[in-house]
């Protein structure tokens, strides 16, 4: 069983990636009170999370210049706590915080009739996914978005003909056949 985490006032929350484009491993890292934890995510999760968070920020008052953060840099993780499956985002108006809740990915036999949307059924079947709850300021969210968007854009260039990613060693474009 994996460990759950609750970062109520994190010092740092930032997406990162290790490896070369096309073979990168993406992660989200959170630090609070000297404890740093990294969670494996997919590139698409980073892109979707940044887009969604950007939409939330547009509905809130702008982050003031004095509240802006320097662009955070993640530390290369020595290990990943667990793989993120589901992500949820909420705004807590009372605290003026945006909360991200990540749930651990659970591998279930696709032929199983287990309802993955029923937490009680999952627990009864022996699956109890860990969660990570991270409460961010609007300035931390703006910094997260900036880093995440840069990471996603730093991938392999896309082929002008087919739109697929091109590897540094070449690309077999299906449009040239």
N, C-alpha and C positions, 0 to 999 in steps of 0.2 A: 504494500500500500504506500503510495506517495504522500509527501508532506504538503499540507496546505499552507498558504501564506497570506498575511494581511499587512499591507504597507499603508498605514494611515497618514503619515507625513514623510513620504520618501524624499531623500536627498537627490536622487537621480532616477529617471525612468527614460530609457532610450532604446530604440531598435538598433541592431547591429548585424553584421554578417562577417563570416570568415570564409576564406577560400577564394578561388578565381571565378569570375563570371561564368555562369553555366554550371558551376559545381559548388556554389556558395551554400552555406548553411546559415539561415537567418535565425535570429533570436531577439527576444525582448529582455532587457536587463533592468532590474530594480534594486536600488540600494537604500538602506535606512539603518541608522545607528550602527554603522560599521559592518552590516551584513549585506552581501551582494548575492542575488540569485538571478540566474538566467534560464529562460524558457525557450525551447525550440518552437519556431513558427514557420510558416510558409511565406514566401515572397508575396503571394496574393493576399495573405492575411494582413501583412504590413501595409500593402497598398490600399486595401479596403478600409482598414482601421484609420489610416491617415485621411482618406477621403471623408469618412463618416465624422471623424473628430473635427475636420475642417468645417463641415456643415454645422456642427454644434457651435463652434466658435463664432460663425457668422451670425448666429441668433443671439449671441451674448454681447455685452458691451466690450469694446476693443481693449486689448491688453495695453496698459500704459507703458510709456517708454521706460519708466523706472522699474517696471515689473518684468521687462524682457530679460531673458536669460541668455548667457553665452551658449553657443551650440555645444551640447554635451557630447562627449566621446565615450563609447562603451569600452570596458576592459575586456580583452579576449577571454572568454570563459574557459575555465579548466574542465568544467562539466556542466551539463544542462540538467536542471531539476527534473523536467518532464516535457513531453510534447503537448502543445496546446491544441485542443480540438475546437471548442466553441469559445466565442468571445461575446461579451455583452457590454454595453456602455450605458451609463446613466448620468444625469446631472443632479447633484444635490444642491438645491438652491440655498438652503440654510447655511451651508459651509462654503458656498461658491466653489465647489470642487466637481470635477468630472471623474467618475469612477469607472475603471475598466475591470471587468471580472473575466478571468480566463479559467476555463475548465480543462482539465486533463483529457487528452484523447484516449478513448477506450476502444481497443480492437475487439470487435464482436464478429462472430461467424456470420457472414452475409445470409446464410440459409436459416439462421435462427429466427424465431418469431418474436424475439425480444423487442419491446418498444423502447427505442433509445430516447424518446421524449418523456418517458415516465421514470422519474428518479427513484420512486419506491420499487419499481420492477427491477431496475438496475442494481439497487442495493440488495434486494432479495436474491438476485442471481449471482451475487458476489462481487459486483462491480461498484466501487465507491470512488468516483473520480475526485482527485484533489482539485482545489481551486486556489487562485491567487487573486486577491482583491487589492487594487492599487488606486489610491485617491490622489488625483493630480490637480494642481493649480492651473488656471488658464495659461499662465506663462510656461509651465512645464508641458502642457499640451501643444502649444505653439512650437516649442523647441522640438518635441517629439515628431511633429508633422514635418518640420524642416529636415530633420535627419532622415526620417523614413522616406520622404519623397526623393531625397538625394540618393539613398540606397537603391531604391527601385529603379531610378533612371540610370544608375551606374552599371546596369546589366549589359549583356551582349547587344551589339547593334542589330537592328532588324533589317532583313533583306528588303530592298526596295521593290522587288518583284512579287514575292510571296508573303512577306510580312513575318516570316519565321525568324527566330534568333540565329545569328551566324556565329560559328565557332571561330577562334583565331586561326585554326589550321585549315579552314575552308568550309564551304557550304555547298551541298548538293541541292540546288534549287529545283523543285518539281516543275516549275514553270519553264525551265530550259530543256525539258525532255520532249 
